[in-house]
């Protein structure tokens, strides 16, 4: 696991101090080693390529794994972030074709694989990665991101400079990009509490989408998709052996030259990892609160005892979590309403001596664990039936419902569904909505139709790929490609790497995900058993107390904090929006109304918190309109 950064400059030079600054801005991602290289090319045009890497040594801890790494046979250079878990199999395939290796690292395997197969090498890799290769012979830069989007990668153009990095902060540290707010990103963030790839909150900065590669050649950029969950699931054999695929994915991700632990919350997903690895002298750990209302220690202890793991509890208080907020905000590479819990877990896990941890992230999205898997198909059916209601009756019925229904976020969304007259993009996006388009119009001083359309483009693109899917798998795809990708995975990466902790997510291994996706949606919903497909694949190994317990993630008491300890800070931060870098963007009265609605209990804590996080992030990154 690492952080990477670099640039290509046409008719100019790479300033060593700029490349070093970009690289060092990622020091938290790779505390074990650092390296940069500048490559000069003269024919047919003058250009320079700068590549930088910060390394967190997990595989081949020797100096032979140092980056940037060069392939002497081709002259190609690579910087790489992530893990390719099947690298030994890929290496053996290359060795059978006469390729010789000089290290035990997966970095060299990626580099040699590209040298032999070009962009087709991506079909060989199972893992999480973002890497850049300077192709010396073709004089082009090749950058790629893993199939599920577990590792981030951003890029931007500025004059004759093309820049890329693992985090936006590294791009901004080059001081060649205007630090301007992207209006599409602002609409995205207000609607969902996160940014939807490829849009970011910084004008001119793009996220390379999951399952895509980019080629820079002669000053021109092309982006191509090489893998997609909906499309590749069609290639899965009908005689799918899900238990074997599940075990293969989990065990493969134990590959490491340092000890690997497992986050154990006592829920179905993390307990499944412990069950599969039973008998491996497994080290599990869980974060528990001193306050009993927020702890799940009894369940994680039950699972640890059943599977005989070496279990460690990391005890923290709510005050510990509260004290972490300032640094967690600094760690955010893009604003998010949902990163603090991951920051706290990662901080204390790394302090306990853990360098690599397996997480059950993704189980809800692939195995139908959310309430959206039941509610969104119902909303789909309702929207279909509503289209048959005479148009003249729709508005009066919507008005009646709005007037009689108690004030709540859920009823507001139902009102939006009936008022949409069948023109809403899809009920799923309504289910994940923070501020509705109407509320955004009230908050912002100006919203152009062009920005509104552009902000919805990632939603339309994801929705278009669900056309051939059944309702349950449609929700699964949208959860994986929208909420999981743009909130959970991004937060997990940046908040864990803030502490030099590598988090692996075996439940969304691309082959496993494609296999689960090939199963008809109706087989994933069981009224008696949550995540029934996953539970059945484990052959009854999980205790009933775990399977049927009330679903609850690792939560922090924001509702209480924003009315008590955090109230002065958040209230002041929201007021500062109108006179800080976002001055003139928001309406004062609308901001005040959001805060008052929360204090009255008419809306959730996430709305005022999202505004506070936005203000703090823009101030820290010096982003303005």
N, C-alpha and C positions, 0 to 999 in steps of 0.2 A: 504494500500500500504506500502511496506516495502522493506528492503534488507535482504537477508538471506545468511548464509555461514556456512560451517561445514566440518567435516572430520571424517573418520574412520581410526583407526590405529591398525594394527594387531601386536601382540607381542611387544607392546610398549605403550606409554602414549601420550595423547593429552596435549601438553604444554599449560597451561592456557594463558600465555602471547601471544602465537601465535594465539589462537582462538580469544582472545580479539582484537588483531591487525587486523585480518581479518574482524571482526565484525565492528570495528570502522572505517575501510576504507570505509564503506558503510553508514556513519553517515548522509550524505546528503540525502540519500533515506528515512531515518526515523529519523527526528529530535525530535520526541515526547517521545521515550522510547528506552531502550536497554536492552538486556539480553543474557546470555550464560548459558549453562549447559554442564557438562561432565558426561557421563554415563559409568560406568565400568562393563564389562561383563567378567566372569571367565570361564564358562563352555559352550561348550566343549573346547574352546580355549580362551586365554586371548586377549581381545581387548577393546579399548575405543572409544567412540563416542562423538564428540564435536559438539554442535549446537549453532549457534549465530543468533541474530535477531536485526535489527534496525527498529523501528516502526513509521509509519506515521498513526496516529489514525484517522480513517474515520468512522468505525462502532464500537459500544460499546466503548466509550471513557474512560471507567472506568478501574481500574487496573485489572479487571477480564479478559480483553483482552490481558494481558501481554504474551509475548512469550520469550523463548520456553514454550510451554504448554504441560502438561501431562494428559493423560487419565488414571485416577486412576483405572478404571476397567481392562484395558489391560496392563498398564505400558508403552504404546506407547508415544513417544514424537513427537511434530511437530514444524517446523518453516515454515512460510508461507508468501508469497508476492502476493498481488493482491486482487481481489474482486470476490466472487461468488454471483452473483446477485439474484439467486433463492434460497439462503440459507434458507430462511424461509420455503419454500415449502419442501426442503430436511429435514429440522429440524422437520417439522410436520410429515413427513413420518417415521422418526426415532422414534419420540415420540409415534406414533401409535404402534410401535413395542417394547415399554417399555423402551426406552432410555431416561434418564433424563439429563437435562443440568444445568450448573452452571453459565453461562454468556449469553449475548445476541450477542456474536461475531460469525462471520462466520468461524473464525479459529476453534472454538470448533466443529462446524458442520462438517468441513472437517475431523477433527481428529476422531470424533465418527463414521462418515460415513465409513472411512477406517476400523475402528475397527469392524464394522458390515459386510461390503461387500468386504473388501480387495480391490484389484486393480479395481474391477468392479464399485467402487464408482465413477470413472471418468465419467461414462455414465450419472450420475445424475447431474453433475455440468454445469451451464451456466455462463461463466464469463471469466476473465483473471487471470491467476495464474501461479505461480511456487512454489512448496512446497516440503519439504523433511520430511518423517516420519521414525523414528527409530522404527521398529517393534520388540518389546522386546521379544515376544514369539517365533517368527521365526528367530530372530537375523539377520535381514536383513534391509538394508536401501532402502527405496522406494522414488524415486524422480520423479516428473511429471511436464509437461509443458502444458499450455492450448492448445486447439484445433487449434486456429489460430496463435499461436506464438506471442501473444501480450506482454507477460512477458518473459524476458530472463532467461536462466539458463545454466551455464557452469560447466564442470567437468574435472578432470585430475587425473592421477595416478602418484605417485612418490615413488618407492620402496614399502614399506608396508603401504603407505598413499594413501587414496582415498579422494579427496577434491572436494567440489562443492561450488558455489556462484552465486549470481545475476549478478556480474560483474567480468570480468577478473582481474581487479586490486586487488580484494580481494584474488584471488588465488595466484597472484604474491607476495602479501604481506606476504604470509606464508614462503617465502624464501626457499622453498623446490623444486621449479621447475627451470630448466635451462631457462634463458630468451633468447631463441634462436628463430630466425625468421623461420617461416614455409614457405617453398618455394611454396607449393601449395596455401597457403593463399596470398602470394605476387602476384602470377599469377592471382588469383581471384580478388584481389583488383585492379590491374592495368587494368583488363579487364572491370570491372563494377563500380569501384569507391566505392565498399563496399565488405565485406566478405560474402560468401554464406554458410550458415549452412550446415553441422556441422563443416566446416573448420573455423579456426581462424588464426590470424597472429602470434600466439605463438605456437611453436612446443610442442605437447603433450597436448594442451588444446582443448577441443571439446565443441561445443554448442549442447545441447540436442535439437533435431529437434522438430518443432511444432507438437502437437498431439501425442507425444510419452511419454513413461515412462521408467525409468531405475531402475533396481534392482541390488544392490550390495549384494552379499551373499557369505560368505566364501572366499572372495578375488576374486571372479569372477563377471564380469559385463555382463548384458544382456540388450539390448535396444529393446523395442517393440512399434509398432505403434497402437494406439487405435482409431484414428479418422483421416479421410482425406476428404478434401472438395470434390474431384471428386467421391470418393466411397460413401460417406454418402448422397450426393444429390439424389442418386437413390432411397432412402427410403422415399422421400417426396411425400405426397399425390398429385395426379394430380389436385385435386380441391383446389389448393393452394390459400389462401386468403392473398395476399401479403400486402395490406394495414393494415390488422389486425396484421400480423406478424411484419411489420415495426413499428407500434405503440407499440406493446408489447415489442419489443427489446429496443426502446428508453426510454419508461417509466420505464422499469425494471432497467435501468442503472441510474436512478435518486435516487436509494436507497442510503441513506447516513445519518449519524448523524451530518454532517456539511453541510452548504449550497453548492449547486452545480450550477455552471454557464455553459454557452455555448459559445464556440468560435464562433464568427459570422463574416465571411469574406464577406458575400454578394454573395457567389457562391451558386450553386444549393444544394450541400451537407449540408453545415451548415444551409442554409435557410430551408431545409427540417426538420432539428431538431427543429428549432423555430416554424415551422408550426405545427408539431405534438404535441408540448408541449404548444401550444397556449391556453391561459386561466389559466396557472399555476403560474402566477406572476413570470414569468421567468426572471432571471438575465442574460443578454447577454453582451458580451464585445468584442471589436475588437482592434487590434493594428493598428494605422494609422501613416503614416510618415508625417512629416512637409512638405517634398517635394512632390508636387502633382503628379509627374511622377510615384511614387511608392505606392500610397495610394488607398484604395478601400472604403474609408469612406462613400461616397455617397450611395453605394449599401447596406452596412450594416445598415446605418441609415434608408434606405427605408424599409428594412425587419423588423427592430425593430419597426418602426412606424406602419407597417401593422399589426403586431402581438402583439402590445402593451407590449413589453418587457421593463424591467428596463435596459436601455442600458448605457454602459460606454465605452468611447473611451480612450485608453491608447496611448498617444501621444509620439512618440520618433523621434529622428532625425537620419539621416544616420551616424552622428558622434557617437551617442549612440551605434549603431550597430557595427561600426568599432572598438570602444573602447572595445567591448565585446569579440573580437576575441581571445586574449591570454587565457582568462579563459574558453572560449568555447572549445579551443583545449585541455585544461587540463581536461575538463569534458568528452571528448570522451573516451569511453571504448574500442572501436575499431576505427581505422581511417575511415572516411567517407567524401565524397565531399559535403554532403548535410545536415549537422546538425546545421549550424550556425543560420539559420532563426528560427528553433524551440527553440534554446537556448535563443534567444532574446525575442521571444514571451513569453516563460515560465518565464524568469527573471522578466519581467515587469508585467505579470499577477499575479505572486505570491506576488510581492511587492505591488500590488493593493489590497491584502487581500484575494485573491481567493485560495482555497486549492484543489478543485476538479473541473475539466472542461470537458465537452463533446466536442468531435471533430468530424468533418465530414470525417476524414481519412477513406479511403477504398471505398468511393463512386465511384471513377473513376475506380477502379479495378473490382468491382462487377457489376456496371451499365454501363460499356462500355464508359467511359468518355474520354479515351486517343485516340490520333490519331493512336496508334498501332492497335486498333480494326478494322481500315479500311486498314492500310498499310500492316500489317503482313499477313492477308489472301491473299492480292494481291501478296505479295512476295512469299507466299506458292504456289500460282497458277503459278507464273512465274518460280519458281524453278522446278515445275513439268513439265512445257512445255520445259524448257531448257534441261532437261534430254533427250528429243527426238531430239535435235539438234545434227547432226553428230559430233562426238568427234573431228575430224580434223578441224572443223570450229569454235569450242568454243574458243580456245586460240586467233586466229586472231580477232574474234569479240570482245573479252574481251579487247584485246590490243587497238583496234580501239576506243572503248568506253572510255577507260582510257585516251587515247591521246587527244580525242576531248572534253570530258566533262570538264567544269570548275572545278578548284580545290575547293573542299568543303568536309566536313565530310559526307554529304548525298551521294555524288557521289562516295566517297571512299567506302562506304558500298555497294552501288550498284555494284561497280567493284568487291568487294569481293564476292558478290552473284554470279556473272557470272563466276568468276575465280574458285569458289568452285566446279564447275562441278557436282553439286548435292550432294557433300560430306559434306557440312556444317551441323552442328548438327540440327539447326532450325533457320529460319529467325528472330524469336523473339529475340534470343540472339544477333543477329547482330544489331537489332534496339536499344538495350540497351547498346551497346558496347562503352567503353571509348577508350581504346587502343586495336587494333586488335592483334591477335596472331603474325602476322608478325611484327607489331610495337613493341610488347613486346620482340621479338627476337632481334630487333635492340637495345632496351634499356638495356637489361640484358646481362651480360658477359657470362652466361651459363644457358641454359634451357634444362633439361633432358626430354626425351620422357615420362619417368615414372611420373615426376612431372606434365607434361602437361595432361596426362591421368587422374591422381588423381585429379587435379584441376577441371576437367570437370565432375567429378562423380556426384556432386549435380545437375548439369544441366541435365545429362542423367536420373537421378532418377526422377526428376520432369517431364521431357518430357515423360518418359515411362507411367506415370499415365494419360497423356492426350490422349492416343491412342483411346479410345472410344468416344472422345468428338468432337463436330462440331467445325469449325474453330474459331468462335467467343468465345465460351466457352473455347477453348484451350488457346486463348490469355488471357482470364480472369484468368484461373488457373495459368498460368505462371506469369502474373503480380502479383497475390496474393502471390504465393509461392516463387517468386524470388525478384522482385523489392520492393513490399510492405513489405514483411517479413524482408528482409535483409538490406533495406535502411530506408524506412519510419517508420516502427514500431520500429526498433532498435533505430533510432535517436530520435523518439518521446519519447521513454521510458527514455533513458539515459539523454537526454537534459532537459526533464521536471523534472525528479527526482533529477537532479543536484540542483534544487531549492526547492525540497520537494513539488512538484506539481503533483497531480494525474490526468492523462489524460485518459479519457474513450472513446471508439470508438464503439458506438452502431451500426453503419452500417456494421460492420463485426462480429456481434453476430453470433455464429456458426449456430444456427437454421435459422436465417435470411439468412446468406450466403448460406446455403444448399438449402433453398427455391428458392433464386434467381438463383442459379446454375442449378436448375432443369428446368428452363425456356429455351426453345430453343434459340440459339444465334441469329437467324434471328429476333426474337421478341424484341431484345435489341437495334437494329440499326434502326434509323429513320432519313431520310435525313432532315426532317423539325424540329426535336426536339432533342436536346442532352439529353442523359440519359433518353430516353423516358419512359422506364419501371418505373423508380423512379418518374418521373414527373406525369405519369398517376396514380400511386399509391396514389399520394397526391390530386387527384381529382381537379386539377386546382387551388390549393390554392396559388401557387407561382406566383408572378407578371411576366408578359412577359419580362419586362426589366431584370429580374434576369435570367430567363430561356435562353434567347437568347443573353445575353451579351457575349462579347469576353472572352474566358477562360483565366484566369490569376491567378496564385497562389501568395502567399506571397513571393516576390522576393527581393533579395538584389543586388545592382549594382556591382557585382564582375567584370564585363567586364571593367568598369571604374576604380574601385579600383586597379586592377592589373596593370593598365597602369599609375596610379597616386599615391595615398596615400600608397598602399601596394607594389608598385613595388620594392623598395629597399629590403624590408623584404623578399618577395617571391623569388626574384632573388638570394639573398644571401642564402636562405634556400635550393634552388635547387642546388646551387654550393656546399653547405656543404654536400650533399648526398655522394659525392665521398671521403670525409675525416672524416665522422662521423661513427656512428655504422653500417651504410650500405656501408662502404668503400669496394670497390672491387666487389660490386653487379651490379652497373650500369656503362654503358659506358659514358665517359665524353662528347664526341661529340654528342651522341644521346640526352642527357639531354639538351645540349646547343641548339640543333635543335628544341626541343619542345618549349623552351622559345622564340626562334627567330620566329618560325611559328606563335605563338600567337601574338607577337608584329606586325607581318606583316598582321594579320587578316586572316591567313590561317587555323586557328583552334580555338576552343572555349577556354574560360578561365578555363574550368573544368580540362583540362589536366595538365597545370602547377600547378594549385591549388592542384590537387590530389597528385602530387609529393612533394609539400611543406608540405601538411598535413601528408603524410607518414613519411617524414624526422623528423618533429616535434614530431609526436607520438612515433616513435622509440626512439628518444632522451629522451623524458619525461619518457617513461616506461623502458628505458635502455635495449631495445631489440636489439640484434646484431646477426650477422651471425654465 
